[in-house]
């Protein structure tokens, strides 16, 4: 009797795990296929964001969801702009080594370090899209419509954005890195003789 009662639950559990695994593989396959199409991905995300904003503006609610989404976007954007290996930490480590005394060189390639982001573009896009979909889903329920005075949230967000970006830009200037690829530099090689 115990074996008969135990088999259907094991079969059901393994069937659910197989279905979950199959759905995860399909989803990953879709992500792999759209990876090279960055402009199209971002256009789709902007369409979702516009849909969310239209929903918030016309329903006149869910301002706290909009504020939380903006803060999350700011956090992701800062991770996107920040290098994976922070130069300020590296310079502090070099200063500590200098205080301890001379040491033998560890690296011989001090010439070029490419800019590697802490948050790659695809993960940035994926997190922004996922957050937008979740926020859009939250606007379907009145429980998430917390009454707030939205101009205060807007002013606070603008101040927070300004201060954070000023700090980030000064960090970029101080350590001389540019987080964007401005294309290949063209040098004029023609010389007049």
N, CA, C and O of each residue as an XYZ file, in Angstrom:
772
protein
N       0.812     -1.196      0.000
C       0.000      0.000      0.000
C       0.856      1.260      0.000
O       0.536      2.234     -0.681
N       1.960      1.237      0.778
C       2.813      2.405      0.843
C       3.462      2.683     -0.502
O       3.587      3.841     -0.900
N       3.883      1.624     -1.214
C       4.515      1.821     -2.516
C       3.538      2.400     -3.522
O       3.901      3.247     -4.338
N       2.306      1.942     -3.460
C       1.301      2.445     -4.398
C       1.015      3.926     -4.132
O       0.837      4.703     -5.071
N       0.971      4.312     -2.868
C       0.704      5.711     -2.510
C       1.900      6.607     -2.792
O       1.722      7.800     -3.038
N       3.104      6.069     -2.765
C       4.299      6.878     -2.945
C       4.656      7.119     -4.402
O       5.262      8.145     -4.711
N       4.309      6.227     -5.298
C       4.704      6.344     -6.695
C       4.086      7.536     -7.415
O       4.810      8.237     -8.121
N       2.803      7.803     -7.279
C       2.248      8.941     -8.019
C       2.865     10.280     -7.599
O       3.057     11.155     -8.443
N       3.174     10.452     -6.320
C       3.764     11.730     -5.915
C       5.188     11.866     -6.447
O       5.603     12.966     -6.812
N       5.940     10.776     -6.497
C       7.292     10.823     -7.057
C       7.240     11.096     -8.552
O       8.033     11.881     -9.070
N       6.302     10.446     -9.254
C       6.158     10.684    -10.688
C       5.722     12.116    -10.958
O       6.196     12.744    -11.905
N       4.827     12.629    -10.134
C       4.364     14.004    -10.312
C       5.500     14.986    -10.050
O       5.662     15.961    -10.783
N       6.286     14.733     -9.007
C       7.403     15.619     -8.697
C       8.454     15.597     -9.803
O       8.962     16.647    -10.198
N       8.781     14.412    -10.300
C       9.774     14.334    -11.375
C       9.223     14.952    -12.662
O       9.976     15.543    -13.436
N       7.925     14.820    -12.890
C       7.309     15.434    -14.061
C       7.358     16.959    -13.953
O       7.635     17.643    -14.938
N       7.090     17.486    -12.765
C       7.158     18.940    -12.569
C       8.588     19.450    -12.739
O       8.809     20.502    -13.339
N       9.550     18.706    -12.210
C      10.945     19.106    -12.374
C      11.373     19.067    -13.842
O      12.121     19.930    -14.301
N      10.892     18.063    -14.571
C      11.215     17.972    -15.996
C      10.586     19.134    -16.758
O      11.222     19.708    -17.642
N       9.348     19.487    -16.427
C       8.688     20.620    -17.081
C       9.415     21.930    -16.762
O       9.614     22.770    -17.640
N       9.808     22.091    -15.494
C      10.530     23.302    -15.088
C      11.862     23.398    -15.818
O      12.237     24.469    -16.294
N      12.571     22.288    -15.907
C      13.850     22.267    -16.601
C      13.671     22.595    -18.084
O      14.478     23.326    -18.658
N      12.625     22.062    -18.701
C      12.363     22.325    -20.110
C      12.043     23.808    -20.333
O      12.526     24.405    -21.295
N      11.228     24.406    -19.445
C      10.902     25.825    -19.570
C      12.131     26.700    -19.370
O      12.295     27.698    -20.072
N      12.994     26.345    -18.430
C      14.225     27.105    -18.211
C      15.132     27.048    -19.437
O      15.735     28.052    -19.814
N      15.227     25.876    -20.056
C      16.053     25.745    -21.264
C      15.484     26.572    -22.408
O      16.238     27.211    -23.142
N      14.152     26.567    -22.571
C      13.533     27.366    -23.634
C      13.767     28.855    -23.411
O      14.081     29.594    -24.344
N      13.610     29.282    -22.157
C      13.819     30.692    -21.832
C      15.271     31.090    -22.086
O      15.533     32.154    -22.647
N      16.205     30.250    -21.682
C      17.619     30.536    -21.915
C      17.933     30.546    -23.408
O      18.760     31.338    -23.859
N      17.285     29.682    -24.173
C      17.476     29.648    -25.614
C      16.999     30.957    -26.246
O      17.655     31.491    -27.140
N      15.864     31.473    -25.784
C      15.351     32.749    -26.294
C      16.335     33.872    -25.947
O      16.642     34.713    -26.792
N      16.825     33.882    -24.706
C      17.802     34.910    -24.314
C      19.064     34.821    -25.158
O      19.614     35.846    -25.561
N      19.526     33.614    -25.426
C      20.723     33.438    -26.250
C      20.508     33.936    -27.673
O      21.426     34.474    -28.292
N      19.297     33.756    -28.192
C      19.021     34.183    -29.561
C      18.922     35.697    -29.696
O      19.281     36.245    -30.738
N      18.433     36.392    -28.645
C      18.276     37.845    -28.759
C      19.490     38.621    -28.261
O      19.509     39.848    -28.353
N      20.488     37.945    -27.743
C      21.668     38.631    -27.201
C      22.340     39.566    -28.207
O      22.669     40.690    -27.828
N      22.564     39.176    -29.462
C      23.283     40.092    -30.363
C      22.482     41.308    -30.822
O      23.057     42.227    -31.404
N      21.196     41.339    -30.582
C      20.342     42.413    -31.082
C      20.083     43.461    -30.002
O      18.946     43.645    -29.569
N      21.132     44.138    -29.572
C      21.029     45.104    -28.472
C      20.046     46.250    -28.759
O      19.226     46.554    -27.892
N      20.087     46.890    -29.918
C      19.130     47.988    -30.139
C      17.673     47.523    -30.081
O      16.816     48.229    -29.550
N      17.398     46.361    -30.616
C      16.026     45.848    -30.602
C      15.584     45.510    -29.183
O      14.434     45.747    -28.814
N      16.499     44.955    -28.389
C      16.183     44.642    -26.995
C      15.829     45.908    -26.231
O      14.847     45.945    -25.489
N      16.644     46.952    -26.422
C      16.414     48.197    -25.695
C      15.135     48.889    -26.150
O      14.447     49.506    -25.337
N      14.807     48.798    -27.433
C      13.540     49.375    -27.919
C      12.361     48.672    -27.242
O      11.404     49.326    -26.827
N      12.426     47.350    -27.132
C      11.362     46.616    -26.441
C      11.247     47.016    -24.978
O      10.140     47.130    -24.453
N      12.373     47.230    -24.319
C      12.353     47.645    -22.919
C      11.785     49.051    -22.778
O      11.039     49.328    -21.839
N      12.131     49.936    -23.702
C      11.595     51.300    -23.655
C      10.093     51.294    -23.892
O       9.367     52.076    -23.277
N       9.618     50.426    -24.770
C       8.173     50.295    -24.983
C       7.490     49.843    -23.687
O       6.440     50.374    -23.325
N       8.074     48.875    -22.992
C       7.519     48.444    -21.704
C       7.526     49.579    -20.684
O       6.570     49.747    -19.928
N       8.606     50.354    -20.668
C       8.703     51.471    -19.730
C       7.666     52.546    -20.044
O       7.057     53.104    -19.131
N       7.463     52.840    -21.320
C       6.442     53.818    -21.710
C       5.055     53.314    -21.320
O       4.222     54.085    -20.843
N       4.813     52.042    -21.519
C       3.535     51.447    -21.108
C       3.335     51.583    -19.601
O       2.234     51.890    -19.144
N       4.391     51.358    -18.834
C       4.314     51.519    -17.384
C       4.030     52.968    -17.015
O       3.174     53.239    -16.172
N       4.744     53.901    -17.643
C       4.545     55.310    -17.320
C       3.148     55.785    -17.704
O       2.541     56.561    -16.966
N       2.632     55.338    -18.832
C       1.261     55.685    -19.225
C       0.271     55.146    -18.198
O      -0.690     55.828    -17.841
N       0.500     53.944    -17.731
C      -0.360     53.354    -16.701
C      -0.328     54.178    -15.416
O      -1.373     54.426    -14.815
N       0.854     54.600    -14.992
C       0.992     55.381    -13.757
C       0.359     56.762    -13.918
O      -0.316     57.243    -13.008
N       0.573     57.399    -15.063
C       0.065     58.759    -15.265
C      -1.457     58.772    -15.391
O      -2.120     59.595    -14.759
N      -2.015     57.879    -16.194
C      -3.463     57.893    -16.396
C      -4.235     57.348    -15.200
O      -5.360     57.781    -14.951
N      -3.668     56.425    -14.469
C      -4.355     55.891    -13.286
C      -4.140     56.779    -12.072
O      -4.834     56.645    -11.064
N      -3.164     57.696    -12.171
C      -2.824     58.604    -11.082
C      -2.592     57.849     -9.776
O      -3.223     58.123     -8.755
N      -1.685     56.906     -9.839
C      -1.360     56.121     -8.656
C      -0.063     55.366     -8.858
O       0.612     55.514     -9.877
N       0.268     54.562     -7.877
C       1.455     53.718     -7.874
C       2.738     54.541     -7.983
O       3.712     54.113     -8.603
N       2.728     55.727     -7.372
C       3.908     56.585     -7.423
C       5.067     55.973     -6.645
O       6.226     56.153     -7.017
N       4.769     55.266     -5.590
C       5.846     54.644     -4.797
C       6.516     53.528     -5.594
O       7.721     53.310     -5.463
N       5.738     52.815     -6.425
C       6.315     51.787     -7.306
C       7.228     52.458     -8.335
O       8.317     51.965     -8.630
N       6.774     53.572     -8.869
C       7.567     54.318     -9.854
C       8.861     54.829     -9.217
O       9.922     54.771     -9.839
N       8.779     55.324     -7.990
C       9.963     55.813     -7.288
C      10.950     54.670     -7.023
O      12.153     54.815     -7.241
N      10.430     53.544     -6.554
C      11.302     52.391     -6.292
C      11.966     51.910     -7.586
O      13.136     51.529     -7.584
N      11.214     51.930     -8.684
C      11.783     51.536     -9.972
C      12.887     52.499    -10.395
O      13.914     52.069    -10.918
N      12.687     53.792    -10.175
C      13.709     54.778    -10.515
C      14.978     54.597     -9.693
O      16.082     54.711    -10.225
N      14.832     54.318     -8.406
C      15.996     54.085     -7.542
C      16.740     52.830     -7.996
O      17.970     52.806     -8.018
N      15.986     51.788     -8.359
C      16.611     50.554     -8.827
C      17.351     50.796    -10.148
O      18.459     50.294    -10.341
N      16.736     51.565    -11.057
C      17.416     51.914    -12.312
C      18.709     52.674    -12.037
O      19.730     52.413    -12.673
N      18.672     53.609    -11.096
C      19.870     54.376    -10.753
C      20.969     53.464    -10.226
O      22.135     53.619    -10.586
N      20.599     52.520     -9.379
C      21.565     51.564     -8.843
C      22.184     50.727     -9.965
O      23.397     50.520     -9.991
N      21.355     50.251    -10.886
C      21.871     49.468    -12.011
C      22.764     50.319    -12.913
O      23.801     49.853    -13.385
N      22.362     51.563    -13.148
C      23.144     52.441    -14.014
C      24.514     52.728    -13.416
O      25.509     52.785    -14.139
N      24.569     52.906    -12.106
C      25.863     53.125    -11.455
C      26.750     51.889    -11.568
O      27.953     52.008    -11.800
N      26.167     50.711    -11.407
C      26.951     49.487    -11.573
C      27.419     49.335    -13.018
O      28.491     48.783    -13.268
N      26.620     49.822    -13.972
C      26.981     49.771    -15.384
C      28.139     50.718    -15.687
O      28.994     50.405    -16.515
N      28.174     51.877    -15.020
C      29.226     52.859    -15.267
C      30.522     52.572    -14.519
O      31.584     53.062    -14.905
N      30.442     51.788    -13.461
C      31.587     51.555    -12.596
C      32.466     50.435    -13.161
O      31.953     49.421    -13.635
N      33.777     50.618    -13.110
C      34.653     49.537    -13.574
C      34.642     48.365    -12.603
O      34.416     48.529    -11.404
N      34.888     47.191    -13.144
C      34.896     45.981    -12.315
C      36.006     46.048    -11.276
O      35.823     45.641    -10.128
N      37.138     46.556    -11.680
C      38.268     46.714    -10.776
C      38.417     48.201    -10.494
O      38.883     48.955    -11.348
N      38.025     48.620     -9.310
C      38.001     50.035     -8.955
C      39.419     50.580     -8.840
O      40.213     50.061     -8.054
N      39.755     51.619     -9.610
C      41.119     52.155     -9.563
C      41.462     52.783     -8.219
O      42.635     52.808     -7.845
N      40.494     53.284     -7.491
C      40.793     53.892     -6.185
C      41.281     52.838     -5.200
O      42.165     53.110     -4.387
N      40.717     51.646     -5.265
C      41.156     50.563     -4.385
C      42.563     50.120     -4.773
O      43.395     49.853     -3.906
N      42.827     50.044     -6.077
C      44.153     49.645     -6.538
C      45.211     50.669     -6.142
O      46.317     50.297     -5.750
N      44.878     51.970     -6.242
C      45.843     52.997     -5.857
C      46.089     52.983     -4.356
O      47.213     53.220     -3.913
N      45.054     52.709     -3.567
C      45.243     52.590     -2.116
C      46.155     51.413     -1.784
O      46.997     51.501     -0.891
N      45.981     50.314     -2.508
C      46.838     49.141     -2.276
C      48.284     49.454     -2.658
O      49.212     49.033     -1.968
N      48.480     50.192     -3.758
C      49.834     50.567     -4.155
C      50.466     51.510     -3.131
O      51.659     51.408     -2.843
N      49.669     52.426     -2.583
C      50.187     53.350     -1.569
C      50.602     52.590     -0.315
O      51.619     52.916      0.296
N      49.833     51.589      0.072
C      50.188     50.779      1.239
C      51.476     49.995      0.989
O      52.295     49.837      1.893
N      51.651     49.508     -0.236
C      52.873     48.783     -0.574
C      54.086     49.714     -0.516
O      55.168     49.303     -0.099
N      53.901     50.971     -0.937
C      54.996     51.934     -0.906
C      55.400     52.242      0.531
O      56.583     52.423      0.818
N      54.426     52.302      1.434
C      54.725     52.581      2.832
C      55.482     51.425      3.478
O      56.313     51.634      4.361
N      55.188     50.205      3.031
C      55.837     49.027      3.607
C      57.270     48.886      3.116
O      58.059     48.167      3.729
N      57.617     49.540      2.049
C      58.971     49.449      1.533
C      58.969     48.967      0.103
O      57.928     48.570     -0.421
N      60.121     48.998     -0.530
C      60.193     48.583     -1.926
C      59.943     47.085     -2.069
O      60.305     46.281     -1.210
N      59.316     46.751     -3.177
C      59.027     45.347     -3.461
C      59.378     45.072     -4.917
O      59.490     45.988     -5.732
N      59.543     43.825     -5.215
C      59.817     43.437     -6.590
C      58.577     43.646     -7.436
O      57.464     43.473     -6.939
N      58.735     44.015     -8.703
C      57.555     44.206     -9.565
C      56.821     42.888     -9.772
O      57.425     41.844    -10.019
N      55.513     42.970     -9.664
C      54.678     41.789     -9.844
C      54.164     41.725    -11.275
O      54.036     40.640    -11.842
N      53.869     42.876    -11.858
C      53.331     42.933    -13.213
C      54.308     43.656    -14.119
O      55.031     44.554    -13.687
N      54.319     43.263    -15.351
C      55.142     43.994    -16.302
C      54.286     44.612    -17.405
O      54.823     45.140    -18.379
N      52.978     44.551    -17.267
C      52.087     45.118    -18.275
C      51.251     46.240    -17.656
O      50.048     46.090    -17.442
N      51.892     47.333    -17.382
C      51.217     48.474    -16.772
C      50.709     49.457    -17.823
O      50.287     50.561    -17.478
N      50.742     49.078    -19.088
C      50.436     50.027    -20.141
C      48.949     50.189    -20.394
O      48.442     51.311    -20.377
N      48.240     49.098    -20.629
C      46.862     49.208    -21.080
C      45.966     48.292    -20.262
O      46.216     47.093    -20.133
N      44.923     48.887    -19.717
C      43.906     48.108    -19.022
C      42.571     48.455    -19.653
O      42.131     49.601    -19.557
N      41.922     47.511    -20.287
C      40.634     47.822    -20.910
C      39.574     48.056    -19.839
O      39.676     47.556    -18.719
N      38.560     48.825    -20.209
C      37.470     49.101    -19.282
C      36.535     47.900    -19.248
O      35.913     47.555    -20.253
N      36.444     47.276    -18.095
C      35.539     46.138    -17.904
C      34.492     46.585    -16.897
O      34.816     46.999    -15.784
N      33.253     46.497    -17.297
C      32.158     46.964    -16.447
C      31.892     46.000    -15.298
O      32.106     44.793    -15.407
N      31.417     46.573    -14.193
C      30.989     45.723    -13.089
C      29.690     45.001    -13.471
O      29.485     43.850    -13.085
N      28.818     45.669    -14.224
C      27.578     45.082    -14.694
C      27.573     45.140    -16.214
O      27.448     46.229    -16.775
N      27.705     44.010    -16.902
C      27.728     44.020    -18.370
C      26.405     44.498    -18.956
O      25.375     44.493    -18.280
N      26.445     44.910    -20.215
C      25.270     45.485    -20.872
C      24.091     44.525    -20.892
O      22.962     44.938    -20.625
N      24.326     43.254    -21.203
C      23.210     42.309    -21.293
C      22.545     42.117    -19.940
O      21.317     42.082    -19.852
N      23.341     41.992    -18.884
C      22.758     41.837    -17.545
C      22.046     43.111    -17.115
O      21.029     43.056    -16.423
N      22.581     44.259    -17.524
C      21.923     45.536    -17.249
C      20.559     45.578    -17.926
O      19.561     45.924    -17.295
N      20.516     45.226    -19.208
C      19.249     45.201    -19.938
C      18.272     44.211    -19.309
O      17.096     44.529    -19.135
N      18.741     43.038    -18.973
C      17.870     42.000    -18.416
C      17.275     42.448    -17.084
O      16.087     42.245    -16.833
N      18.098     43.056    -16.230
C      17.603     43.515    -14.930
C      16.606     44.664    -15.096
O      15.602     44.712    -14.384
N      16.867     45.586    -16.023
C      15.946     46.699    -16.270
C      14.618     46.177    -16.800
O      13.557     46.617    -16.358
N      14.669     45.246    -17.740
C      13.443     44.695    -18.312
C      12.648     43.924    -17.271
O      11.430     44.074    -17.181
N      13.323     43.110    -16.494
C      12.639     42.331    -15.460
C      11.987     43.246    -14.422
O      10.855     43.005    -14.003
N      12.698     44.287    -14.010
C      12.145     45.228    -13.032
C      10.939     45.976    -13.603
O       9.970     46.231    -12.888
N      10.997     46.324    -14.883
C       9.875     47.021    -15.510
C       8.647     46.117    -15.591
O       7.528     46.561    -15.334
N       8.854     44.866    -15.946
C       7.726     43.922    -16.018
C       7.119     43.706    -14.630
O       5.897     43.670    -14.488
N       7.959     43.563    -13.616
C       7.459     43.380    -12.250
C       6.693     44.618    -11.804
O       5.640     44.497    -11.178
N       7.206     45.808    -12.116
C       6.514     47.045    -11.746
C       5.188     47.175    -12.476
O       4.193     47.606    -11.895
N       5.175     46.806    -13.736
C       3.924     46.827    -14.503
C       2.914     45.855    -13.905
O       1.721     46.153    -13.841
N       3.384     44.714    -13.477
C       2.517     43.728    -12.828
C       1.977     44.267    -11.503
O       0.820     44.025    -11.161
N       2.809     44.996    -10.757
C       2.373     45.553     -9.467
C       1.282     46.601     -9.637
O       0.473     46.804     -8.732
N       1.251     47.272    -10.796
C       0.222     48.285    -11.016
C      -1.156     47.676    -11.257
O      -2.143     48.404    -11.357
N      -1.232     46.373    -11.350
C      -2.524     45.716    -11.531
C      -3.271     45.531    -10.214
O      -4.448     45.169    -10.216
N      -2.601     45.777     -9.092
C      -3.205     45.533     -7.786
C      -3.236     46.827     -6.979
O      -2.231     47.529     -6.871
N      -4.387     47.127     -6.423
C      -4.560     48.352     -5.630
C      -3.784     48.315     -4.317
O      -3.529     49.366     -3.729
N      -3.409     47.148     -3.852
C      -2.682     47.056     -2.587
C      -1.328     47.761     -2.666
O      -0.809     48.224     -1.650
N      -0.756     47.844     -3.871
C       0.535     48.501     -4.060
C       0.403     50.001     -4.324
O       1.408     50.700     -4.457
N      -0.830     50.492     -4.399
C      -1.068     51.911     -4.637
C      -1.104     52.640     -3.295
O      -2.176     52.936     -2.768
N       0.071     52.925     -2.753
C       0.195     53.586     -1.460
C       0.097     55.094     -1.697
O       0.835     55.640     -2.517
N      -0.804     55.768     -0.988
C      -0.959     57.211     -1.230
C       0.247     58.005     -0.717
O       0.555     57.985      0.474
N       0.915     58.694     -1.623
C       2.054     59.548     -1.286
C       1.914     60.842     -2.083
O       1.210     60.905     -3.091
N       2.599     61.860     -1.603
C       2.637     63.127     -2.319
C       3.786     63.038     -3.312
O       4.949     63.170     -2.931
N       3.468     62.816     -4.584
C       4.479     62.481     -5.565
C       5.498     63.582     -5.839
O       6.636     63.247     -6.166
N       5.172     64.890     -5.729
C       6.231     65.884     -5.993
C       7.430     65.768     -5.038
O       8.564     66.047     -5.428
N       7.176     65.362     -3.802
C       8.294     65.179     -2.865
C       9.193     64.043     -3.335
O      10.418     64.161     -3.300
N       8.585     62.943     -3.775
C       9.371     61.821     -4.282
C      10.178     62.226     -5.515
O      11.333     61.831     -5.671
N       9.552     63.016     -6.384
C      10.243     63.447     -7.596
C      11.429     64.345     -7.267
O      12.511     64.162     -7.825
N      11.244     65.314     -6.369
C      12.337     66.213     -5.988
C      13.450     65.423     -5.302
O      14.630     65.649     -5.571
N      13.081     64.511     -4.428
C      14.085     63.705     -3.739
C      14.873     62.851     -4.729
O      16.089     62.713     -4.602
N      14.183     62.280     -5.715
C      14.876     61.467     -6.713
C      15.822     62.320     -7.551
O      16.937     61.891     -7.844
N      15.397     63.519     -7.940
C      16.253     64.392     -8.742
C      17.502     64.781     -7.950
O      18.606     64.783     -8.495
N      17.332     65.108     -6.666
C      18.485     65.455     -5.832
C      19.415     64.254     -5.684
O      20.633     64.388     -5.805
N      18.845     63.091     -5.424
C      19.646     61.878     -5.283
C      20.391     61.548     -6.568
O      21.563     61.173     -6.528
N      19.723     61.683     -7.701
C      20.348     61.430     -8.994
C      21.500     62.404     -9.241
O      22.583     62.002     -9.664
N      21.254     63.692     -8.973
C      22.283     64.701     -9.193
C      23.516     64.476     -8.334
O      24.639     64.536     -8.833
N      23.317     64.216     -7.049
C      24.457     63.994     -6.157
C      25.231     62.726     -6.522
O      26.462     62.714     -6.522
N      24.501     61.678     -6.828
C      25.145     60.411     -7.159
C      25.933     60.514     -8.458
O      27.062     60.032     -8.540
N      25.347     61.134     -9.464
C      26.041     61.245    -10.743
C      27.224     62.207    -10.645
O      28.239     61.995    -11.308
N      27.114     63.259     -9.831
C      28.253     64.157     -9.639
C      29.430     63.400     -9.021
O      30.577     63.574     -9.432
N      29.129     62.561     -8.031
C      30.178     61.768     -7.402
C      30.789     60.790     -8.398
O      32.006     60.605     -8.424
N      29.939     60.157     -9.225
C      30.433     59.184    -10.200
C      31.281     59.869    -11.277
O      32.330     59.354    -11.663
N      30.833     61.007    -11.750
C      31.587     61.720    -12.789
C      32.923     62.223    -12.246
O      33.934     62.174    -12.947
N      32.933     62.707    -10.999
C      34.216     63.141    -10.422
C      35.164     61.957    -10.236
O      36.377     62.107    -10.383
N      34.624     60.791     -9.916
C      35.442     59.578     -9.816
C      36.015     59.219    -11.181
O      37.179     58.834    -11.287
N      35.194     59.344    -12.235
C      35.650     59.045    -13.590
C      36.751     60.016    -14.018
O      37.717     59.612    -14.665
N      36.607     61.288    -13.661
C      37.616     62.287    -14.028
C      38.901     62.061    -13.241
O      39.997     62.150    -13.794
N      38.768     61.770    -11.960
C      39.941     61.589    -11.103
C      40.805     60.414    -11.558
O      42.032     60.511    -11.580
N      40.162     59.307    -11.918
C      40.916     58.106    -12.296
C      40.990     57.898    -13.802
O      41.456     56.855    -14.261
N      40.540     58.869    -14.567
C      40.685     58.921    -16.017
C      40.212     57.659    -16.732
O      40.990     56.997    -17.418
N      38.956     57.338    -16.571
C      38.380     56.245    -17.356
C      37.076     56.707    -17.968
O      36.352     57.524    -17.399
N      36.792     56.165    -19.144
C      35.571     56.492    -19.872
C      34.790     55.192    -20.036
O      35.294     54.247    -20.643
N      33.569     55.128    -19.508
C      32.817     53.872    -19.563
C      32.129     53.599    -20.892
O      31.480     52.564    -21.047
N      32.256     54.499    -21.846
C      31.587     54.306    -23.126
C      32.604     54.169    -24.231
O      33.669     54.785    -24.193
N      32.274     53.363    -25.210
C      33.121     53.182    -26.375
C      32.701     54.222    -27.401
O      31.591     54.179    -27.930
N      33.585     55.139    -27.670
C      33.274     56.212    -28.607
C      33.703     55.887    -30.020
O      33.740     56.770    -30.877
N      34.024     54.651    -30.271
C      34.427     54.236    -31.600
C      35.930     54.290    -31.772
O      36.659     54.749    -30.893
N      36.368     53.825    -32.887
C      37.795     53.785    -33.181
C      38.281     55.182    -33.550
O      37.633     55.905    -34.307
N      39.428     55.539    -33.001
C      40.001     56.845    -33.304
C      40.656     56.801    -34.676
O      41.353     55.845    -35.017
N      40.425     57.840    -35.449
C      41.054     57.958    -36.762
C      42.130     59.016    -36.688
O      41.884     60.140    -36.251
N      43.296     58.659    -37.108
C      44.412     59.589    -37.122
C      44.707     59.968    -38.557
O      44.675     59.125    -39.453
N      44.985     61.201    -38.763
C      45.310     61.673    -40.103
C      46.767     61.349    -40.384
O      47.668     61.971    -39.821
N      46.994     60.380    -41.251
C      48.358     59.920    -41.521
C      48.961     60.612    -42.749
O      50.110     60.340    -43.096
N      48.232     61.477    -43.396
C      48.766     62.154    -44.583
C      49.692     63.282    -44.143
O      49.332     64.142    -43.339
N      50.866     63.245    -44.689
C      51.829     64.316    -44.417
C      52.168     65.011    -45.722
O      52.333     64.397    -46.777
N      52.260     66.298    -45.594
C      52.690     67.054    -46.777
C      54.202     67.095    -46.821
O      54.866     67.350    -45.815
N      54.726     66.843    -47.985
C      56.174     66.837    -48.159
C      56.649     68.120    -48.738
O      57.849     68.293    -48.954
